[in-house]
Amino acid sequence: MAKNKNHMLSRIEILEHVWNIDFNMGTNVVDVYINYLRKKVDKDFNNKLIHTVIGMGYILKNNAA
């Protein structure tokens, strides 16, 4: 995600590039690990970096003005 800042990554892209596995519609492994990342990266900050693009995937961006 850090290498693709401000670029939406689909769950399929994340699965294929991080775990090198084909997409399985029944798996929630990406959602689980994104949740782990959020707890470590965004937990104590008002300005969140990891954003969900509903139905598409995730994006790492800074919304600070």
C-alpha positions in Angstrom: 0.0 0.0 0.0 2.8 2.4 0.8 4.3 1.9 -2.7 0.9 2.7 -4.2 -0.1 5.7 -2.1 -3.3 7.4 -3.4 -4.0 4.4 -5.6 -6.9 2.1 -4.8 -5.9 -1.5 -4.5 -8.5 -4.2 -4.9 -8.7 -7.2 -2.6 -7.6 -9.3 -5.6 -4.5 -7.2 -6.1 -3.6 -7.4 -2.5 -4.1 -11.2 -2.3 -2.1 -11.8 -5.5 0.8 -9.4 -4.6 1.1 -10.0 -0.8 0.3 -13.7 -0.5 0.8 -14.7 -4.1 -2.5 -16.6 -4.2 -5.5 -16.6 -6.5 -8.6 -14.8 -5.4 -11.1 -16.8 -3.4 -14.5 -15.2 -3.0 -15.0 -16.8 0.4 -11.8 -15.5 2.0 -11.7 -12.4 4.3 -8.0 -12.6 4.9 -7.4 -9.2 3.3 -10.1 -7.6 5.5 -8.6 -9.2 8.6 -5.1 -7.9 7.9 -6.3 -4.5 6.9 -8.0 -4.4 10.3 -4.6 -5.3 12.0 -2.9 -2.5 10.0 -5.5 0.0 11.1 -5.0 -0.9 14.7 -1.3 -0.3 14.4 -1.2 2.7 12.0 -4.5 4.6 12.6 -5.4 3.8 16.1 -4.3 6.9 18.0 -4.8 9.5 15.2 -7.8 11.5 14.1 -6.5 11.6 10.5 -6.8 8.1 9.2 -4.5 6.8 6.5 -6.1 3.6 5.4 -9.5 4.0 3.7 -12.0 1.5 2.4 -13.4 2.0 -1.1 -16.7 0.2 -0.6 -17.1 -2.8 -2.9 -13.7 -2.2 -4.5 -10.7 -2.4 -2.1 -8.5 -0.1 0.0 -6.5 3.1 -0.5 -3.7 4.7 1.6 -4.0 8.4 1.6 -3.6 11.4 3.9 -6.6 13.7 4.0 -5.0 16.4 6.1 -5.4 19.9 4.8 
